[in-house]
Amino acid sequence: MRSSCSFLAREYCVLERMHEIIQKGMDSLTQRLDNDLKDGNPRIRVPIEYIRGLCPIGNMK
């Protein structure tokens, strides 16, 4: 039973780390989009149908 718990603990740590990496990527993307939208000449083009499914992030609406 001990090895099973150890495996689950390692698996949990891996999943937690993956979540951190994904969250940092999302935060970075949100910051880039926010900065780009404040710019007078936005460079990032995203079809609106891709954005509709996303939940609100920060102050973005």
PQR file of N, CA, C, O and H, with PARSE charges and radii, in Angstrom:
ATOM      1  N   MET A   1       0.825  -1.195   0.000 -0.4000 1.5000
ATOM      2  CA  MET A   1       0.000   0.000   0.000 -0.0000 2.0000
ATOM      3  C   MET A   1       0.866   1.255   0.000  0.5500 1.7000
ATOM      4  O   MET A   1       0.490   2.276  -0.575 -0.5500 1.4000
ATOM      5  N   ARG A   2       2.008   1.175   0.637 -0.4000 1.5000
ATOM      6  CA  ARG A   2       2.877   2.338   0.731 -0.0000 2.0000
ATOM      7  C   ARG A   2       3.323   2.815  -0.647  0.5500 1.7000
ATOM      8  O   ARG A   2       3.333   4.018  -0.908 -0.5500 1.4000
ATOM      9  H   ARG A   2       2.313   0.345   1.104  0.4000 1.0000
ATOM     10  N   SER A   3       3.695   1.883  -1.538 -0.4000 1.5000
ATOM     11  CA  SER A   3       4.145   2.292  -2.870 -0.0000 2.0000
ATOM     12  C   SER A   3       3.010   2.944  -3.654  0.5500 1.7000
ATOM     13  O   SER A   3       3.251   3.851  -4.451 -0.5500 1.4000
ATOM     14  H   SER A   3       3.687   0.906  -1.325  0.4000 1.0000
ATOM     15  N   SER A   4       1.773   2.492  -3.437 -0.4000 1.5000
ATOM     16  CA  SER A   4       0.622   3.095  -4.103 -0.0000 2.0000
ATOM     17  C   SER A   4       0.432   4.540  -3.646  0.5500 1.7000
ATOM     18  O   SER A   4       0.179   5.423  -4.467 -0.5500 1.4000
ATOM     19  H   SER A   4       1.576   1.755  -2.789  0.4000 1.0000
ATOM     20  N   CYS A   5       0.553   4.783  -2.347 -0.4000 1.5000
ATOM     21  CA  CYS A   5       0.439   6.154  -1.820 -0.0000 2.0000
ATOM     22  C   CYS A   5       1.563   7.019  -2.350  0.5500 1.7000
ATOM     23  O   CYS A   5       1.356   8.182  -2.693 -0.5500 1.4000
ATOM     24  H   CYS A   5       0.759   4.067  -1.681  0.4000 1.0000
ATOM     25  N   SER A   6       2.755   6.446  -2.414 -0.4000 1.5000
ATOM     26  CA  SER A   6       3.909   7.184  -2.921 -0.0000 2.0000
ATOM     27  C   SER A   6       3.689   7.565  -4.381  0.5500 1.7000
ATOM     28  O   SER A   6       4.000   8.683  -4.791 -0.5500 1.4000
ATOM     29  H   SER A   6       2.924   5.501  -2.135  0.4000 1.0000
ATOM     30  N   PHE A   7       3.150   6.629  -5.164 -0.4000 1.5000
ATOM     31  CA  PHE A   7       2.860   6.915  -6.570 -0.0000 2.0000
ATOM     32  C   PHE A   7       1.829   8.030  -6.685  0.5500 1.7000
ATOM     33  O   PHE A   7       1.994   8.943  -7.495 -0.5500 1.4000
ATOM     34  H   PHE A   7       2.897   5.721  -4.831  0.4000 1.0000
ATOM     35  N   LEU A   8       0.767   7.967  -5.884 -0.4000 1.5000
ATOM     36  CA  LEU A   8      -0.264   9.001  -5.929 -0.0000 2.0000
ATOM     37  C   LEU A   8       0.294  10.357  -5.521  0.5500 1.7000
ATOM     38  O   LEU A   8      -0.079  11.382  -6.091 -0.5500 1.4000
ATOM     39  H   LEU A   8       0.633   7.226  -5.226  0.4000 1.0000
ATOM     40  N   ALA A   9       1.179  10.366  -4.544 -0.4000 1.5000
ATOM     41  CA  ALA A   9       1.793  11.629  -4.116 -0.0000 2.0000
ATOM     42  C   ALA A   9       2.639  12.219  -5.242  0.5500 1.7000
ATOM     43  O   ALA A   9       2.592  13.424  -5.490 -0.5500 1.4000
ATOM     44  H   ALA A   9       1.483   9.533  -4.081  0.4000 1.0000
ATOM     45  N   ARG A  10       3.410  11.374  -5.923 -0.4000 1.5000
ATOM     46  CA  ARG A  10       4.231  11.855  -7.052 -0.0000 2.0000
ATOM     47  C   ARG A  10       3.344  12.342  -8.184  0.5500 1.7000
ATOM     48  O   ARG A  10       3.610  13.379  -8.792 -0.5500 1.4000
ATOM     49  H   ARG A  10       3.448  10.396  -5.722  0.4000 1.0000
ATOM     50  N   GLU A  11       2.280  11.583  -8.465 -0.4000 1.5000
ATOM     51  CA  GLU A  11       1.352  11.970  -9.524 -0.0000 2.0000
ATOM     52  C   GLU A  11       0.707  13.315  -9.197  0.5500 1.7000
ATOM     53  O   GLU A  11       0.556  14.163 -10.076 -0.5500 1.4000
ATOM     54  H   GLU A  11       2.064  10.740  -7.972  0.4000 1.0000
ATOM     55  N   TYR A  12       0.330  13.511  -7.941 -0.4000 1.5000
ATOM     56  CA  TYR A  12      -0.263  14.777  -7.512 -0.0000 2.0000
ATOM     57  C   TYR A  12       0.730  15.923  -7.701  0.5500 1.7000
ATOM     58  O   TYR A  12       0.356  17.000  -8.163 -0.5500 1.4000
ATOM     59  H   TYR A  12       0.452  12.822  -7.226  0.4000 1.0000
ATOM     60  N   CYS A  13       1.994  15.692  -7.346 -0.4000 1.5000
ATOM     61  CA  CYS A  13       3.024  16.732  -7.511 -0.0000 2.0000
ATOM     62  C   CYS A  13       3.204  17.090  -8.982  0.5500 1.7000
ATOM     63  O   CYS A  13       3.360  18.262  -9.323 -0.5500 1.4000
ATOM     64  H   CYS A  13       2.298  14.817  -6.970  0.4000 1.0000
ATOM     65  N   VAL A  14       3.183  16.087  -9.851 -0.4000 1.5000
ATOM     66  CA  VAL A  14       3.318  16.345 -11.286 -0.0000 2.0000
ATOM     67  C   VAL A  14       2.132  17.163 -11.785  0.5500 1.7000
ATOM     68  O   VAL A  14       2.314  18.135 -12.519 -0.5500 1.4000
ATOM     69  H   VAL A  14       3.055  15.134  -9.574  0.4000 1.0000
ATOM     70  N   LEU A  15       0.928  16.779 -11.395 -0.4000 1.5000
ATOM     71  CA  LEU A  15      -0.264  17.517 -11.819 -0.0000 2.0000
ATOM     72  C   LEU A  15      -0.261  18.945 -11.279  0.5500 1.7000
ATOM     73  O   LEU A  15      -0.665  19.877 -11.974 -0.5500 1.4000
ATOM     74  H   LEU A  15       0.780  15.990 -10.799  0.4000 1.0000
ATOM     75  N   GLU A  16       0.192  19.112 -10.045 -0.4000 1.5000
ATOM     76  CA  GLU A  16       0.269  20.448  -9.452 -0.0000 2.0000
ATOM     77  C   GLU A  16       1.257  21.320 -10.230  0.5500 1.7000
ATOM     78  O   GLU A  16       0.988  22.495 -10.482 -0.5500 1.4000
ATOM     79  H   GLU A  16       0.520  18.355  -9.480  0.4000 1.0000
ATOM     80  N   ARG A  17       2.394  20.745 -10.608 -0.4000 1.5000
ATOM     81  CA  ARG A  17       3.408  21.485 -11.379 -0.0000 2.0000
ATOM     82  C   ARG A  17       2.876  21.837 -12.769  0.5500 1.7000
ATOM     83  O   ARG A  17       3.102  22.943 -13.258 -0.5500 1.4000
ATOM     84  H   ARG A  17       2.613  19.791 -10.404  0.4000 1.0000
ATOM     85  N   MET A  18       2.175  20.906 -13.402 -0.4000 1.5000
ATOM     86  CA  MET A  18       1.587  21.183 -14.715 -0.0000 2.0000
ATOM     87  C   MET A  18       0.593  22.336 -14.612  0.5500 1.7000
ATOM     88  O   MET A  18       0.549  23.203 -15.485 -0.5500 1.4000
ATOM     89  H   MET A  18       1.991  20.007 -13.005  0.4000 1.0000
ATOM     90  N   HIS A  19      -0.201  22.344 -13.547 -0.4000 1.5000
ATOM     91  CA  HIS A  19      -1.163  23.426 -13.330 -0.0000 2.0000
ATOM     92  C   HIS A  19      -0.439  24.769 -13.200  0.5500 1.7000
ATOM     93  O   HIS A  19      -0.881  25.767 -13.769 -0.5500 1.4000
ATOM     94  H   HIS A  19      -0.165  21.639 -12.838  0.4000 1.0000
ATOM     95  N   GLU A  20       0.672  24.797 -12.453 -0.4000 1.5000
ATOM     96  CA  GLU A  20       1.452  26.031 -12.290 -0.0000 2.0000
ATOM     97  C   GLU A  20       1.968  26.533 -13.630  0.5500 1.7000
ATOM     98  O   GLU A  20       1.896  27.727 -13.920 -0.5500 1.4000
ATOM     99  H   GLU A  20       1.031  23.986 -11.990  0.4000 1.0000
ATOM    100  N   ILE A  21       2.489  25.621 -14.448 -0.4000 1.5000
ATOM    101  CA  ILE A  21       3.041  25.998 -15.755 -0.0000 2.0000
ATOM    102  C   ILE A  21       1.945  26.551 -16.653  0.5500 1.7000
ATOM    103  O   ILE A  21       2.134  27.575 -17.309 -0.5500 1.4000
ATOM    104  H   ILE A  21       2.547  24.651 -14.213  0.4000 1.0000
ATOM    105  N   ILE A  22       0.799  25.877 -16.684 -0.4000 1.5000
ATOM    106  CA  ILE A  22      -0.320  26.339 -17.512 -0.0000 2.0000
ATOM    107  C   ILE A  22      -0.815  27.691 -17.021  0.5500 1.7000
ATOM    108  O   ILE A  22      -1.112  28.572 -17.828 -0.5500 1.4000
ATOM    109  H   ILE A  22       0.645  25.045 -16.150  0.4000 1.0000
ATOM    110  N   GLN A  23      -0.909  27.866 -15.701 -0.4000 1.5000
ATOM    111  CA  GLN A  23      -1.376  29.136 -15.137 -0.0000 2.0000
ATOM    112  C   GLN A  23      -0.424  30.274 -15.498  0.5500 1.7000
ATOM    113  O   GLN A  23      -0.873  31.367 -15.841 -0.5500 1.4000
ATOM    114  H   GLN A  23      -0.668  27.150 -15.045  0.4000 1.0000
ATOM    115  N   LYS A  24       0.885  30.031 -15.423 -0.4000 1.5000
ATOM    116  CA  LYS A  24       1.861  31.064 -15.792 -0.0000 2.0000
ATOM    117  C   LYS A  24       1.719  31.425 -17.262  0.5500 1.7000
ATOM    118  O   LYS A  24       1.804  32.597 -17.627 -0.5500 1.4000
ATOM    119  H   LYS A  24       1.250  29.143 -15.144  0.4000 1.0000
ATOM    120  N   GLY A  25       1.503  30.419 -18.112 -0.4000 1.5000
ATOM    121  CA  GLY A  25       1.307  30.678 -19.536 -0.0000 2.0000
ATOM    122  C   GLY A  25       0.055  31.498 -19.794  0.5500 1.7000
ATOM    123  O   GLY A  25       0.067  32.418 -20.611 -0.5500 1.4000
ATOM    124  H   GLY A  25       1.434  29.466 -17.816  0.4000 1.0000
ATOM    125  N   MET A  26      -1.031  31.164 -19.094 -0.4000 1.5000
ATOM    126  CA  MET A  26      -2.275  31.925 -19.247 -0.0000 2.0000
ATOM    127  C   MET A  26      -2.113  33.355 -18.746  0.5500 1.7000
ATOM    128  O   MET A  26      -2.614  34.293 -19.366 -0.5500 1.4000
ATOM    129  H   MET A  26      -1.041  30.417 -18.430  0.4000 1.0000
ATOM    130  N   ASP A  27      -1.413  33.523 -17.623 -0.4000 1.5000
ATOM    131  CA  ASP A  27      -1.168  34.869 -17.096 -0.0000 2.0000
ATOM    132  C   ASP A  27      -0.353  35.696 -18.079  0.5500 1.7000
ATOM    133  O   ASP A  27      -0.633  36.874 -18.298 -0.5500 1.4000
ATOM    134  H   ASP A  27      -1.007  32.760 -17.119  0.4000 1.0000
ATOM    135  N   SER A  28       0.660  35.064 -18.670 -0.4000 1.5000
ATOM    136  CA  SER A  28       1.504  35.751 -19.650 -0.0000 2.0000
ATOM    137  C   SER A  28       0.695  36.134 -20.886  0.5500 1.7000
ATOM    138  O   SER A  28       0.815  37.250 -21.390 -0.5500 1.4000
ATOM    139  H   SER A  28       0.888  34.106 -18.492  0.4000 1.0000
ATOM    140  N   LEU A  29      -0.120  35.215 -21.367 -0.4000 1.5000
ATOM    141  CA  LEU A  29      -0.952  35.491 -22.537 -0.0000 2.0000
ATOM    142  C   LEU A  29      -1.948  36.607 -22.242  0.5500 1.7000
ATOM    143  O   LEU A  29      -2.157  37.491 -23.073 -0.5500 1.4000
ATOM    144  H   LEU A  29      -0.218  34.308 -20.957  0.4000 1.0000
ATOM    145  N   THR A  30      -2.558  36.569 -21.068 -0.4000 1.5000
ATOM    146  CA  THR A  30      -3.503  37.611 -20.679 -0.0000 2.0000
ATOM    147  C   THR A  30      -2.820  38.970 -20.645  0.5500 1.7000
ATOM    148  O   THR A  30      -3.382  39.964 -21.105 -0.5500 1.4000
ATOM    149  H   THR A  30      -2.388  35.852 -20.392  0.4000 1.0000
ATOM    150  N   GLN A  31      -1.604  39.013 -20.099 -0.4000 1.5000
ATOM    151  CA  GLN A  31      -0.860  40.269 -20.027 -0.0000 2.0000
ATOM    152  C   GLN A  31      -0.530  40.777 -21.428  0.5500 1.7000
ATOM    153  O   GLN A  31      -0.660  41.969 -21.707 -0.5500 1.4000
ATOM    154  H   GLN A  31      -1.148  38.205 -19.725  0.4000 1.0000
ATOM    155  N   ARG A  32      -0.102  39.871 -22.307 -0.4000 1.5000
ATOM    156  CA  ARG A  32       0.219  40.276 -23.683 -0.0000 2.0000
ATOM    157  C   ARG A  32      -1.009  40.804 -24.401  0.5500 1.7000
ATOM    158  O   ARG A  32      -0.940  41.821 -25.092 -0.5500 1.4000
ATOM    159  H   ARG A  32       0.005  38.903 -22.080  0.4000 1.0000
ATOM    160  N   LEU A  33      -2.140  40.112 -24.239 -0.4000 1.5000
ATOM    161  CA  LEU A  33      -3.377  40.572 -24.873 -0.0000 2.0000
ATOM    162  C   LEU A  33      -3.804  41.923 -24.318  0.5500 1.7000
ATOM    163  O   LEU A  33      -4.221  42.805 -25.069 -0.5500 1.4000
ATOM    164  H   LEU A  33      -2.196  39.286 -23.678  0.4000 1.0000
ATOM    165  N   ASP A  34      -3.699  42.083 -23.005 -0.4000 1.5000
ATOM    166  CA  ASP A  34      -4.077  43.342 -22.366 -0.0000 2.0000
ATOM    167  C   ASP A  34      -3.202  44.482 -22.874  0.5500 1.7000
ATOM    168  O   ASP A  34      -3.705  45.553 -23.214 -0.5500 1.4000
ATOM    169  H   ASP A  34      -3.360  41.366 -22.395  0.4000 1.0000
ATOM    170  N   ASN A  35      -1.894  44.252 -22.925 -0.4000 1.5000
ATOM    171  CA  ASN A  35      -0.976  45.279 -23.426 -0.0000 2.0000
ATOM    172  C   ASN A  35      -1.256  45.594 -24.890  0.5500 1.7000
ATOM    173  O   ASN A  35      -1.208  46.753 -25.303 -0.5500 1.4000
ATOM    174  H   ASN A  35      -1.485  43.382 -22.649  0.4000 1.0000
ATOM    175  N   ASP A  36      -1.546  44.563 -25.666 -0.4000 1.5000
ATOM    176  CA  ASP A  36      -1.794  44.757 -27.094 -0.0000 2.0000
ATOM    177  C   ASP A  36      -3.082  45.540 -27.325  0.5500 1.7000
ATOM    178  O   ASP A  36      -3.153  46.377 -28.225 -0.5500 1.4000
ATOM    179  H   ASP A  36      -1.585  43.622 -25.330  0.4000 1.0000
ATOM    180  N   LEU A  37      -4.103  45.266 -26.508 -0.4000 1.5000
ATOM    181  CA  LEU A  37      -5.369  45.977 -26.671 -0.0000 2.0000
ATOM    182  C   LEU A  37      -5.247  47.449 -26.284  0.5500 1.7000
ATOM    183  O   LEU A  37      -5.975  48.290 -26.812 -0.5500 1.4000
ATOM    184  H   LEU A  37      -4.046  44.586 -25.777  0.4000 1.0000
ATOM    185  N   LYS A  38      -4.332  47.768 -25.366 -0.4000 1.5000
ATOM    186  CA  LYS A  38      -4.107  49.157 -24.967 -0.0000 2.0000
ATOM    187  C   LYS A  38      -3.356  49.926 -26.047  0.5500 1.7000
ATOM    188  O   LYS A  38      -3.452  51.150 -26.132 -0.5500 1.4000
ATOM    189  H   LYS A  38      -3.741  47.086 -24.937  0.4000 1.0000
ATOM    190  N   ASP A  39      -2.611  49.201 -26.865 -0.4000 1.5000
ATOM    191  CA  ASP A  39      -1.838  49.805 -27.951 -0.0000 2.0000
ATOM    192  C   ASP A  39      -2.801  50.310 -29.025  0.5500 1.7000
ATOM    193  O   ASP A  39      -3.867  49.730 -29.232 -0.5500 1.4000
ATOM    194  H   ASP A  39      -2.532  48.207 -26.796  0.4000 1.0000
ATOM    195  N   GLY A  40      -2.425  51.384 -29.703 -0.4000 1.5000
ATOM    196  CA  GLY A  40      -3.277  51.931 -30.757 -0.0000 2.0000
ATOM    197  C   GLY A  40      -3.346  51.053 -31.988  0.5500 1.7000
ATOM    198  O   GLY A  40      -4.292  51.159 -32.768 -0.5500 1.4000
ATOM    199  H   GLY A  40      -1.559  51.856 -29.536  0.4000 1.0000
ATOM    200  N   ASN A  41      -2.359  50.185 -32.177 -0.4000 1.5000
ATOM    201  CA  ASN A  41      -2.300  49.329 -33.361 -0.0000 2.0000
ATOM    202  C   ASN A  41      -2.112  47.879 -32.916  0.5500 1.7000
ATOM    203  O   ASN A  41      -0.990  47.372 -32.946 -0.5500 1.4000
ATOM    204  H   ASN A  41      -1.591  50.100 -31.543  0.4000 1.0000
ATOM    205  N   PRO A  42      -3.193  47.197 -32.503 -0.5600 1.5000
ATOM    206  CA  PRO A  42      -3.058  45.824 -31.995  0.2800 2.0000
ATOM    207  C   PRO A  42      -2.478  44.872 -33.032  0.5500 1.7000
ATOM    208  O   PRO A  42      -2.809  44.939 -34.216 -0.5500 1.4000
ATOM    209  N   ARG A  43      -1.606  43.987 -32.563 -0.4000 1.5000
ATOM    210  CA  ARG A  43      -0.938  43.027 -33.444 -0.0000 2.0000
ATOM    211  C   ARG A  43      -1.498  41.619 -33.303  0.5500 1.7000
ATOM    212  O   ARG A  43      -1.335  40.791 -34.199 -0.5500 1.4000
ATOM    213  H   ARG A  43      -1.337  43.933 -31.601  0.4000 1.0000
ATOM    214  N   ILE A  44      -2.154  41.346 -32.188 -0.4000 1.5000
ATOM    215  CA  ILE A  44      -2.671  39.993 -31.956 -0.0000 2.0000
ATOM    216  C   ILE A  44      -4.087  39.918 -32.501  0.5500 1.7000
ATOM    217  O   ILE A  44      -4.963  40.681 -32.095 -0.5500 1.4000
ATOM    218  H   ILE A  44      -2.286  42.018 -31.460  0.4000 1.0000
ATOM    219  N   ARG A  45      -4.300  38.997 -33.415 -0.4000 1.5000
ATOM    220  CA  ARG A  45      -5.623  38.820 -34.017 -0.0000 2.0000
ATOM    221  C   ARG A  45      -6.143  37.436 -33.625  0.5500 1.7000
ATOM    222  O   ARG A  45      -5.510  36.421 -33.915 -0.5500 1.4000
ATOM    223  H   ARG A  45      -3.589  38.377 -33.745  0.4000 1.0000
ATOM    224  N   VAL A  46      -7.288  37.406 -32.971 -0.4000 1.5000
ATOM    225  CA  VAL A  46      -7.899  36.150 -32.538 -0.0000 2.0000
ATOM    226  C   VAL A  46      -9.351  36.155 -32.978  0.5500 1.7000
ATOM    227  O   VAL A  46     -10.090  37.080 -32.640 -0.5500 1.4000
ATOM    228  H   VAL A  46      -7.803  38.230 -32.735  0.4000 1.0000
ATOM    229  N   PRO A  47      -9.780  35.137 -33.728 -0.5600 1.5000
ATOM    230  CA  PRO A  47     -11.192  35.078 -34.110  0.2800 2.0000
ATOM    231  C   PRO A  47     -12.083  35.056 -32.873  0.5500 1.7000
ATOM    232  O   PRO A  47     -11.794  34.355 -31.903 -0.5500 1.4000
ATOM    233  N   ILE A  48     -13.159  35.823 -32.913 -0.4000 1.5000
ATOM    234  CA  ILE A  48     -14.027  35.985 -31.747 -0.0000 2.0000
ATOM    235  C   ILE A  48     -14.634  34.664 -31.288  0.5500 1.7000
ATOM    236  O   ILE A  48     -14.909  34.508 -30.098 -0.5500 1.4000
ATOM    237  H   ILE A  48     -13.393  36.392 -33.701  0.4000 1.0000
ATOM    238  N   GLU A  49     -14.852  33.713 -32.183 -0.4000 1.5000
ATOM    239  CA  GLU A  49     -15.442  32.436 -31.764 -0.0000 2.0000
ATOM    240  C   GLU A  49     -14.505  31.662 -30.834  0.5500 1.7000
ATOM    241  O   GLU A  49     -14.974  30.841 -30.045 -0.5500 1.4000
ATOM    242  H   GLU A  49     -14.629  33.840 -33.149  0.4000 1.0000
ATOM    243  N   TYR A  50     -13.185  31.904 -30.907 -0.4000 1.5000
ATOM    244  CA  TYR A  50     -12.251  31.252 -29.991 -0.0000 2.0000
ATOM    245  C   TYR A  50     -12.314  31.881 -28.604  0.5500 1.7000
ATOM    246  O   TYR A  50     -12.045  31.210 -27.608 -0.5500 1.4000
ATOM    247  H   TYR A  50     -12.804  32.571 -31.548  0.4000 1.0000
ATOM    248  N   ILE A  51     -12.662  33.145 -28.532 -0.4000 1.5000
ATOM    249  CA  ILE A  51     -12.687  33.861 -27.262 -0.0000 2.0000
ATOM    250  C   ILE A  51     -14.000  33.634 -26.524  0.5500 1.7000
ATOM    251  O   ILE A  51     -14.018  33.641 -25.293 -0.5500 1.4000
ATOM    252  H   ILE A  51     -12.880  33.690 -29.341  0.4000 1.0000
ATOM    253  N   ARG A  52     -15.078  33.436 -27.235 -0.4000 1.5000
ATOM    254  CA  ARG A  52     -16.402  33.300 -26.608 -0.0000 2.0000
ATOM    255  C   ARG A  52     -16.456  32.199 -25.562  0.5500 1.7000
ATOM    256  O   ARG A  52     -17.164  32.330 -24.563 -0.5500 1.4000
ATOM    257  H   ARG A  52     -15.063  33.430 -28.235  0.4000 1.0000
ATOM    258  N   GLY A  53     -15.715  31.114 -25.777 -0.4000 1.5000
ATOM    259  CA  GLY A  53     -15.754  29.995 -24.841 -0.0000 2.0000
ATOM    260  C   GLY A  53     -14.929  30.207 -23.589  0.5500 1.7000
ATOM    261  O   GLY A  53     -15.044  29.428 -22.643 -0.5500 1.4000
ATOM    262  H   GLY A  53     -15.140  31.008 -26.588  0.4000 1.0000
ATOM    263  N   LEU A  54     -14.100  31.238 -23.554 -0.4000 1.5000
ATOM    264  CA  LEU A  54     -13.243  31.473 -22.398 -0.0000 2.0000
ATOM    265  C   LEU A  54     -14.008  32.170 -21.284  0.5500 1.7000
ATOM    266  O   LEU A  54     -14.895  32.986 -21.535 -0.5500 1.4000
ATOM    267  H   LEU A  54     -14.006  31.871 -24.322  0.4000 1.0000
ATOM    268  N   CYS A  55     -13.650  31.837 -20.058 -0.4000 1.5000
ATOM    269  CA  CYS A  55     -14.263  32.534 -18.927 -0.0000 2.0000
ATOM    270  C   CYS A  55     -13.564  33.878 -18.742  0.5500 1.7000
ATOM    271  O   CYS A  55     -12.435  34.049 -19.202 -0.5500 1.4000
ATOM    272  H   CYS A  55     -12.929  31.175 -19.855  0.4000 1.0000
ATOM    273  N   PRO A  56     -14.213  34.835 -18.078 -0.5600 1.5000
ATOM    274  CA  PRO A  56     -13.587  36.137 -17.851  0.2800 2.0000
ATOM    275  C   PRO A  56     -12.286  35.994 -17.055  0.5500 1.7000
ATOM    276  O   PRO A  56     -12.221  35.251 -16.076 -0.5500 1.4000
ATOM    277  N   ILE A  57     -11.267  36.711 -17.490 -0.4000 1.5000
ATOM    278  CA  ILE A  57      -9.962  36.660 -16.835 -0.0000 2.0000
ATOM    279  C   ILE A  57      -9.603  38.074 -16.405  0.5500 1.7000
ATOM    280  O   ILE A  57      -9.568  38.986 -17.231 -0.5500 1.4000
ATOM    281  H   ILE A  57     -11.320  37.315 -18.285  0.4000 1.0000
ATOM    282  N   GLY A  58      -9.343  38.256 -15.143 -0.4000 1.5000
ATOM    283  CA  GLY A  58      -8.959  39.573 -14.653 -0.0000 2.0000
ATOM    284  C   GLY A  58     -10.033  40.591 -14.956  0.5500 1.7000
ATOM    285  O   GLY A  58     -11.210  40.373 -14.666 -0.5500 1.4000
ATOM    286  H   GLY A  58      -9.372  37.515 -14.472  0.4000 1.0000
ATOM    287  N   ASN A  59      -9.624  41.715 -15.545 -0.4000 1.5000
ATOM    288  CA  ASN A  59     -10.569  42.781 -15.870 -0.0000 2.0000
ATOM    289  C   ASN A  59     -11.081  42.690 -17.302  0.5500 1.7000
ATOM    290  O   ASN A  59     -11.852  43.543 -17.742 -0.5500 1.4000
ATOM    291  H   ASN A  59      -8.668  41.892 -15.780  0.4000 1.0000
ATOM    292  N   MET A  60     -10.654  41.652 -18.036 -0.4000 1.5000
ATOM    293  CA  MET A  60     -11.085  41.523 -19.427 -0.0000 2.0000
ATOM    294  C   MET A  60     -12.553  41.128 -19.467  0.5500 1.7000
ATOM    295  O   MET A  60     -13.005  40.325 -18.650 -0.5500 1.4000
ATOM    296  H   MET A  60     -10.027  40.959 -17.679  0.4000 1.0000
ATOM    297  N   LYS A  61     -13.289  41.680 -20.399 -0.4000 1.5000
ATOM    298  CA  LYS A  61     -14.710  41.355 -20.552 -0.0000 2.0000
ATOM    299  C   LYS A  61     -14.965  40.817 -21.939  0.5500 1.7000
ATOM    300  O   LYS A  61     -16.102  40.482 -22.272 -0.5500 1.4000
ATOM    301  H   LYS A  61     -12.922  42.332 -21.063  0.4000 1.0000
TER
END
